[in-house]
Amino acid sequence: RADRNGAKALMIDGGTIGGTCVNVGCVPSKRLLAVGDQFFRVANHLFPGLRLDDGWSAEFSAVVRSKDRLVADLRKAKYADVLGSLKDVEYVRGHAGFVSPHEVKVGKDRYEGDKFVIGTGSSPTVPSVPGIDKVDYLTNVEALSLKERPESMIVLGGRALGLEFAQMYQNFGTQVTVLQRSARIVPEEEPEISQYLEQHLKEDGVEIHAGAELLSAEQRNGRKIMVARFGDRKRTIEADELLLATGRTPNTAGLNLQAARVEVKEDQGVKVDSEMRSTAPDIFAAGDVIGKPMLETVAAKEGYIAAENALVDRGLKMDYRAVPHAVFKRLSSPPSRFSRMWTSSVVAPCSRARGGWSAERKLGFVRTARTRHTRRVGRQPKTASWVSRAFRPRVE
């Protein structure tokens, strides 16, 4: 945005160019989900008459190498090459900290500016579990680059990230156990979605235990051991790997924000108004560093608003009232919070649609919800075509 507005800009980057999405987020995770899904579908075919006489296998290391090539190509094309084409944008490697509201320090060098935009992202949150600091656990970063497929894995966290990795590795043949602290998985979604996803994942072989009170973590002879309480019963669970998917924390530590008079919230995110302006009038922030919702599309919009307001004071405001999201598995979860928005709703399994009969589709359901003026539809596999055939609603 600075280049298009004819302004000089300095980008300070202490990580890998491209940030989370292309390197250790959306791109690599969806690639591995797609490959795992393909493997699972063939290895667990449901139609009679199909045979795999020569067997069917997946070379996990080759799958990861292919993912790495895709990431490298996209990082170059979408980020490095684009940055190189910008005339008045200087790129500096290093970690910056504020010295004052108009000056930052990178190593021994100092840089002054009229306006600043903070976009330092977030990092995985490590839960407070006794012994966890002595365990070689995985986060999303390491889990996307394992050289060998583990035979078993414990996933701490039953929200979108945890369930994506759970299904990904289960599809490749890893025995996955999910431990969720709340009473159900994806607790922010509608109860029907939690119930259906749990049923579907269990049918795929994933073990799911909700309502877990995590008591301790231990590593013994390379094995990861979790002890949890479920009601009045304790249980010990062992696996080759332990993956943490227990949320993310904004990367504000080390920025020395107090020197710039920038306040942070309880979740450590930068406190901003609807124009993405922090408590310091010339410092803006966008993306994961301001806290939830931590979604790539939301971050892009926030960044656009922050940059335009910082550069030309357009007075743009961020509107969070309609933020679409999804849980990426073989069946995507429909939009949530129906009960708070709609006067009535109906849930029907996709097997009732004619497309479901012919393809023996037993997975997924459709939820229609209506107000006095509109009717909206929850989405599941190929729901667009099935809805038009089976339910004939007016989609808006």
C-alpha positions as semicolon CSV with decimal commas, in nm:
position;residue;x (nm);y (nm);z (nm)
1;R;0,000;0,000;0,000
2;A;0,290;0,237;0,068
3;D;0,430;0,180;-0,280
4;R;0,092;0,247;-0,441
5;N;0,048;0,563;-0,237
6;G;0,392;0,692;-0,333
7;A;0,534;0,670;0,020
8;K;0,870;0,544;0,136
9;A;0,851;0,234;0,355
10;L;1,084;0,023;0,564
11;M;0,995;-0,341;0,631
12;I;1,167;-0,504;0,928
13;D;1,137;-0,883;0,933
14;G;1,278;-1,120;1,193
15;G;1,119;-1,437;1,055
16;T;1,078;-1,607;0,718
17;I;0,934;-1,381;0,452
18;G;0,570;-1,460;0,386
19;G;0,474;-1,511;0,749
20;T;0,257;-1,789;0,887
21;C;0,010;-1,869;0,609
22;V;0,242;-1,965;0,326
23;N;0,520;-2,111;0,543
24;V;0,364;-2,292;0,838
25;G;-0,009;-2,227;0,810
26;C;-0,280;-2,247;0,547
27;V;-0,072;-2,354;0,247
28;P;0,128;-2,648;0,387
29;S;-0,149;-2,774;0,615
30;K;-0,413;-2,777;0,342
31;R;-0,167;-2,947;0,106
32;L;-0,104;-3,229;0,354
33;L;-0,475;-3,253;0,433
34;A;-0,549;-3,292;0,062
35;V;-0,285;-3,561;0,013
36;G;-0,394;-3,746;0,326
37;D;-0,756;-3,727;0,215
38;Q;-0,668;-3,876;-0,124
39;F;-0,478;-4,160;0,042
40;F;-0,758;-4,227;0,289
41;R;-1,028;-4,232;0,021
42;V;-0,845;-4,488;-0,189
43;A;-0,726;-4,702;0,100
44;N;-1,076;-4,704;0,255
45;H;-1,295;-4,716;-0,055
46;L;-1,662;-4,789;0,005
47;F;-1,773;-4,906;-0,338
48;P;-1,791;-5,281;-0,410
49;G;-1,590;-5,400;-0,708
50;L;-1,284;-5,186;-0,639
51;R;-0,966;-5,380;-0,557
52;L;-0,612;-5,277;-0,474
53;D;-0,433;-5,593;-0,581
54;D;-0,090;-5,433;-0,565
55;G;-0,150;-5,270;-0,229
56;W;-0,155;-4,900;-0,146
57;S;0,103;-4,704;0,050
58;A;0,217;-4,350;0,119
59;E;0,581;-4,240;0,133
60;F;0,547;-3,976;0,401
61;S;0,888;-3,816;0,350
62;A;0,820;-3,770;-0,022
63;V;0,484;-3,607;0,060
64;V;0,659;-3,360;0,293
65;R;0,927;-3,282;0,034
66;S;0,659;-3,209;-0,224
67;K;0,489;-2,977;0,024
68;D;0,820;-2,800;0,084
69;R;0,866;-2,738;-0,290
70;L;0,517;-2,591;-0,316
71;V;0,580;-2,361;-0,019
72;A;0,914;-2,244;-0,157
73;D;0,764;-2,168;-0,499
74;L;0,474;-1,971;-0,352
75;R;0,697;-1,786;-0,107
76;K;0,916;-1,670;-0,395
77;A;0,633;-1,582;-0,635
78;K;0,393;-1,421;-0,388
79;Y;0,632;-1,252;-0,148
80;A;1,002;-1,234;-0,235
81;D;0,947;-1,139;-0,601
82;V;0,672;-0,892;-0,512
83;L;0,890;-0,727;-0,249
84;G;1,174;-0,697;-0,500
85;S;0,947;-0,518;-0,746
86;L;0,856;-0,238;-0,503
87;K;1,066;0,070;-0,575
88;D;1,062;0,263;-0,248
89;V;1,044;-0,022;0,002
90;E;1,358;-0,109;0,198
91;Y;1,386;-0,453;0,357
92;V;1,581;-0,506;0,680
93;R;1,639;-0,838;0,854
94;G;1,622;-0,839;1,234
95;H;1,404;-0,792;1,540
96;A;1,283;-0,441;1,615
97;G;1,200;-0,274;1,945
98;F;1,058;0,072;2,000
99;V;1,279;0,343;2,143
100;S;1,008;0,611;2,125
101;P;0,674;0,656;1,944
102;H;0,866;0,749;1,627
103;E;1,185;0,541;1,648
104;V;1,277;0,172;1,653
105;K;1,604;-0,010;1,710
106;V;1,725;-0,315;1,517
107;G;2,050;-0,441;1,662
108;K;2,279;-0,136;1,671
109;D;2,083;0,053;1,405
110;R;1,800;0,298;1,466
111;Y;1,524;0,399;1,226
112;E;1,280;0,689;1,251
113;G;0,939;0,710;1,086
114;D;0,622;0,917;1,074
115;K;0,387;0,618;1,100
116;F;0,429;0,254;1,203
117;V;0,227;-0,063;1,141
118;I;0,289;-0,359;1,372
119;G;0,227;-0,698;1,211
120;T;0,442;-0,941;1,410
121;G;0,186;-1,222;1,418
122;S;0,151;-1,481;1,693
123;S;0,317;-1,793;1,835
124;P;0,178;-2,122;1,971
125;T;0,061;-2,104;2,330
126;V;0,216;-2,362;2,561
127;P;-0,040;-2,475;2,821
128;S;0,041;-2,471;3,191
129;V;0,085;-2,843;3,249
130;P;0,340;-2,974;3,502
131;G;0,636;-3,128;3,317
132;I;0,546;-2,993;2,971
133;D;0,870;-2,793;2,959
134;K;1,070;-3,116;2,974
135;V;0,887;-3,279;2,681
136;D;0,997;-3,250;2,318
137;Y;0,653;-3,148;2,197
138;L;0,547;-3,039;1,850
139;T;0,372;-2,723;1,739
140;N;0,218;-2,663;1,397
141;V;0,564;-2,565;1,270
142;E;0,735;-2,896;1,350
143;A;0,426;-3,107;1,275
144;L;0,431;-2,986;0,913
145;S;0,791;-3,096;0,858
146;L;0,837;-3,433;1,026
147;K;1,070;-3,660;0,830
148;E;0,888;-3,976;0,930
149;R;0,527;-4,052;1,008
150;P;0,480;-4,131;1,378
151;E;0,290;-4,443;1,472
152;S;0,091;-4,255;1,733
153;M;0,024;-3,894;1,835
154;I;-0,150;-3,708;2,116
155;V;-0,308;-3,377;2,013
156;L;-0,378;-3,129;2,291
157;G;-0,666;-2,913;2,169
158;G;-0,991;-2,994;1,995
159;R;-1,056;-2,675;1,804
160;A;-0,994;-2,611;1,434
161;L;-0,614;-2,641;1,435
162;G;-0,601;-2,950;1,652
163;L;-0,869;-3,132;1,453
164;E;-0,707;-3,048;1,120
165;F;-0,381;-3,207;1,232
166;A;-0,564;-3,496;1,396
167;Q;-0,740;-3,592;1,075
168;M;-0,432;-3,521;0,864
169;Y;-0,214;-3,767;1,054
170;Q;-0,493;-4,021;1,106
171;N;-0,542;-4,028;0,730
172;F;-0,174;-4,110;0,681
173;G;-0,202;-4,401;0,925
174;T;-0,101;-4,248;1,260
175;Q;-0,316;-4,342;1,559
176;V;-0,429;-4,004;1,694
177;T;-0,576;-3,923;2,035
178;V;-0,730;-3,578;2,090
179;L;-0,754;-3,431;2,441
180;Q;-0,990;-3,134;2,472
181;R;-1,030;-2,942;2,796
182;S;-1,383;-2,813;2,729
183;A;-1,690;-3,036;2,734
184;R;-1,694;-3,078;2,354
185;I;-1,471;-3,023;2,053
186;V;-1,501;-2,697;1,853
187;P;-1,702;-2,548;2,143
188;E;-1,755;-2,216;1,962
189;E;-1,961;-2,392;1,694
190;E;-2,316;-2,518;1,710
191;P;-2,363;-2,832;1,926
192;E;-2,475;-3,032;1,620
193;I;-2,142;-2,960;1,453
194;S;-1,942;-3,070;1,756
195;Q;-2,142;-3,391;1,783
196;Y;-2,123;-3,471;1,414
197;L;-1,753;-3,397;1,381
198;E;-1,676;-3,611;1,683
199;Q;-1,879;-3,899;1,544
200;H;-1,717;-3,869;1,202
201;L;-1,361;-3,846;1,336
202;K;-1,416;-4,142;1,565
203;E;-1,540;-4,345;1,269
204;D;-1,212;-4,259;1,097
205;G;-1,025;-4,397;1,398
206;V;-0,942;-4,078;1,591
207;E;-0,982;-4,116;1,967
208;I;-1,144;-3,807;2,122
209;H;-1,163;-3,733;2,494
210;A;-1,337;-3,409;2,595
211;G;-1,360;-3,259;2,940
212;A;-0,996;-3,340;3,011
213;E;-0,814;-3,187;3,307
214;L;-0,447;-3,212;3,213
215;L;-0,250;-3,319;3,520
216;S;0,104;-3,385;3,395
217;A;0,328;-3,442;3,095
218;E;0,635;-3,663;3,079
219;Q;0,883;-3,801;2,828
220;R;1,020;-4,149;2,888
221;N;1,241;-4,339;2,641
222;G;1,126;-4,104;2,366
223;R;0,758;-4,168;2,437
224;K;0,531;-3,881;2,538
225;I;0,304;-3,949;2,834
226;M;0,003;-3,741;2,935
227;V;-0,196;-3,792;3,254
228;A;-0,546;-3,644;3,255
229;R;-0,853;-3,656;3,476
230;F;-1,198;-3,712;3,334
231;G;-1,450;-3,652;3,610
232;D;-1,340;-3,873;3,899
233;R;-1,123;-4,099;3,681
234;K;-0,755;-4,061;3,590
235;R;-0,614;-4,188;3,263
236;T;-0,259;-4,218;3,127
237;I;-0,211;-4,185;2,752
238;E;0,116;-4,255;2,567
239;A;0,223;-4,177;2,210
240;D;0,529;-4,125;1,991
241;E;0,455;-3,753;1,950
242;L;0,274;-3,479;2,139
243;L;0,126;-3,191;1,938
244;L;0,020;-2,869;2,108
245;A;-0,282;-2,700;1,951
246;T;-0,395;-2,497;2,251
247;G;-0,421;-2,152;2,099
248;R;-0,184;-1,875;1,998
249;T;-0,034;-1,574;2,175
250;P;0,029;-1,237;2,000
251;N;0,398;-1,161;1,943
252;T;0,434;-0,841;2,145
253;A;0,707;-0,945;2,388
254;G;1,035;-0,780;2,294
255;L;0,877;-0,491;2,103
256;N;0,926;-0,258;2,401
257;L;0,579;-0,116;2,341
258;Q;0,576;0,082;2,663
259;A;0,847;0,307;2,517
260;A;0,605;0,396;2,239
261;R;0,308;0,432;2,478
262;V;0,129;0,142;2,309
263;E;-0,102;-0,053;2,539
264;V;-0,170;-0,426;2,521
265;K;-0,479;-0,623;2,620
266;E;-0,509;-0,910;2,866
267;D;-0,428;-1,160;2,587
268;Q;-0,106;-0,964;2,511
269;G;-0,250;-0,834;2,183
270;V;-0,200;-0,472;2,081
271;K;-0,500;-0,262;2,180
272;V;-0,647;-0,095;1,869
273;D;-0,965;0,089;1,769
274;S;-1,182;0,016;1,466
275;E;-0,935;0,206;1,244
276;M;-0,652;-0,025;1,360
277;R;-0,490;0,264;1,549
278;S;-0,318;0,178;1,876
279;T;-0,316;0,394;2,188
280;A;-0,025;0,580;2,025
281;P;-0,184;0,793;1,747
282;D;0,085;0,722;1,483
283;I;0,120;0,348;1,548
284;F;-0,120;0,099;1,393
285;A;-0,140;-0,281;1,422
286;A;-0,305;-0,563;1,228
287;G;-0,326;-0,942;1,214
288;D;-0,263;-1,195;1,488
289;V;-0,066;-0,941;1,692
290;I;-0,394;-0,772;1,794
291;G;-0,555;-1,102;1,901
292;K;-0,866;-1,289;1,791
293;P;-1,002;-1,363;1,541
294;M;-0,669;-1,496;1,411
295;L;-0,765;-1,562;1,048
296;E;-0,555;-1,490;0,740
297;T;-0,836;-1,320;0,549
298;V;-0,918;-1,101;0,849
299;A;-0,550;-1,011;0,890
300;A;-0,530;-0,905;0,524
301;K;-0,830;-0,676;0,566
302;E;-0,694;-0,534;0,890
303;G;-0,357;-0,471;0,723
304;Y;-0,520;-0,290;0,434
305;I;-0,718;-0,066;0,671
306;A;-0,416;0,000;0,894
307;A;-0,194;0,092;0,599
308;E;-0,449;0,318;0,429
309;N;-0,532;0,498;0,751
310;A;-0,165;0,538;0,840
311;L;-0,066;0,664;0,495
312;V;-0,356;0,886;0,388
313;D;-0,588;0,894;0,691
314;R;-0,886;0,755;0,500
315;G;-1,085;0,682;0,815
316;L;-1,156;0,321;0,715
317;K;-1,305;0,101;0,987
318;M;-1,289;-0,273;1,045
319;D;-1,624;-0,454;1,066
320;Y;-1,618;-0,793;1,242
321;R;-1,991;-0,860;1,225
322;A;-1,963;-1,100;0,931
323;V;-1,640;-1,300;0,941
324;P;-1,664;-1,636;0,759
325;H;-1,454;-1,924;0,884
326;A;-1,418;-2,298;0,838
327;V;-1,277;-2,609;1,001
328;F;-1,086;-2,784;0,724
329;K;-1,157;-3,155;0,724
330;R;-1,316;-3,382;0,471
331;L;-1,640;-3,220;0,577
332;S;-1,626;-2,845;0,641
333;S;-1,822;-2,700;0,929
334;P;-2,101;-2,459;0,840
335;P;-2,120;-2,103;0,971
336;S;-2,174;-2,092;1,347
337;R;-2,392;-1,900;1,589
338;F;-2,718;-1,977;1,412
339;S;-2,909;-1,985;1,737
340;R;-2,822;-1,622;1,811
341;M;-2,918;-1,488;1,469
342;W;-3,211;-1,682;1,330
343;T;-3,576;-1,728;1,423
344;S;-3,586;-2,098;1,322
345;S;-3,368;-2,368;1,170
346;V;-3,383;-2,726;1,042
347;V;-3,105;-2,987;1,032
348;A;-3,114;-3,265;0,771
349;P;-2,852;-3,531;0,683
350;C;-2,704;-3,516;0,333
351;S;-2,806;-3,878;0,281
352;R;-3,161;-3,749;0,227
353;A;-3,054;-3,562;-0,085
354;R;-3,069;-3,748;-0,416
355;G;-2,700;-3,676;-0,480
356;G;-2,626;-3,844;-0,149
357;W;-2,816;-4,158;-0,244
358;S;-2,640;-4,210;-0,575
359;A;-2,291;-4,150;-0,438
360;E;-2,358;-4,335;-0,111
361;R;-2,270;-4,014;0,070
362;K;-2,341;-4,063;0,439
363;L;-2,119;-3,781;0,559
364;G;-2,231;-3,427;0,628
365;F;-2,551;-3,249;0,705
366;V;-2,725;-2,932;0,594
367;R;-2,863;-2,676;0,833
368;T;-3,106;-2,421;0,697
369;A;-3,177;-2,116;0,911
370;R;-3,420;-1,838;0,843
371;T;-3,532;-1,497;0,960
372;R;-3,849;-1,327;0,849
373;H;-3,676;-1,207;0,531
374;T;-3,391;-1,445;0,443
375;R;-3,291;-1,806;0,452
376;R;-2,930;-1,918;0,477
377;V;-2,770;-2,255;0,443
378;G;-2,495;-2,435;0,635
379;R;-2,245;-2,601;0,405
380;Q;-2,111;-2,956;0,388
381;P;-1,954;-3,170;0,112
382;K;-2,114;-3,071;-0,223
383;T;-2,399;-2,909;-0,034
384;A;-2,447;-2,646;-0,305
385;S;-2,571;-2,904;-0,552
386;W;-2,750;-3,119;-0,297
387;V;-2,938;-2,825;-0,149
388;S;-3,063;-2,722;-0,492
389;R;-3,191;-3,075;-0,551
390;A;-3,331;-3,171;-0,213
391;F;-3,439;-2,859;-0,032
392;R;-3,488;-2,586;-0,297
393;P;-3,431;-2,292;-0,060
394;R;-3,362;-1,938;-0,164
395;V;-2,994;-1,889;-0,084
396;E;-2,882;-1,537;-0,001
